[in-house]
Amino acid sequence: MSREEEKQEKTKRVVVFICNGIIEGAYSTDPDLDFTVVDYDKDIDDEDALDKLFDECISDPELQNCTPSIIHPENEE
């Protein structure tokens, strides 16, 4: 097995479907994975509360920053 294949085999993934601001479904390659989606609306939510959540995540040694992929169905082929 190549190194790239090993990496793909070990990579845990989560796919979240957000339709018009509503989570319609979530799927994970790891059934024990616990994940949270933070829904922030700048028009109704407190920016300080959002900053506090970011700070909590940044200071949590168990959490790692990762770059999500954002796709739109019409662009997926």
C-alpha positions in Angstrom: 0.0 0.0 0.0 1.4 3.4 -1.0 1.9 6.2 1.5 -1.0 8.2 -0.1 -3.3 5.2 0.1 -2.4 4.8 3.8 -3.1 8.5 4.4 -6.5 8.2 2.7 -7.4 5.1 4.6 -6.6 6.8 8.0 -8.2 10.1 7.2 -11.5 10.6 9.0 -14.0 12.6 7.2 -17.2 14.4 7.9 -19.7 15.7 5.3 -22.4 18.1 6.5 -25.3 19.1 4.2 -26.4 22.7 4.9 -29.4 23.7 2.8 -30.6 27.3 3.2 -28.9 27.6 6.6 -30.4 24.3 7.9 -28.3 21.2 8.5 -30.2 18.5 6.6 -27.7 15.7 7.1 -24.3 14.8 8.4 -22.2 11.7 7.6 -18.9 10.5 9.1 -16.4 7.8 8.4 -15.9 7.4 12.1 -19.1 6.5 14.1 -17.4 7.6 17.3 -16.5 11.1 16.0 -18.1 13.9 17.9 -18.5 17.1 15.9 -20.2 20.4 16.3 -21.3 22.9 13.7 -21.5 26.5 15.0 -24.2 28.5 13.3 -23.3 32.2 13.6 -25.6 35.0 12.2 -23.9 38.4 12.4 -27.4 40.0 12.4 -28.6 38.3 15.5 -25.7 36.7 17.3 -23.1 38.4 19.6 -19.7 38.6 18.0 -18.0 38.4 21.4 -19.7 35.0 22.0 -18.3 33.8 18.6 -14.8 35.1 19.5 -15.1 33.2 22.9 -15.9 30.0 21.0 -12.9 30.5 18.7 -10.6 31.1 21.7 -11.9 28.0 23.4 -11.2 25.9 20.3 -7.7 27.4 19.8 -6.7 26.8 23.4 -8.0 23.2 23.4 -5.0 20.9 22.9 -7.2 18.1 21.6 -8.5 20.2 18.7 -6.6 20.8 15.5 -7.3 23.5 13.0 -8.2 22.1 9.7 -9.3 23.5 6.3 -12.8 22.4 5.2 -13.7 21.9 1.6 -16.8 23.8 0.6 -18.5 22.6 -2.5 -21.7 23.4 -4.4 -23.6 20.5 -6.0 -23.7 22.1 -9.4 -19.9 22.3 -9.4 -19.2 18.7 -8.4 -18.5 16.3 -11.2 
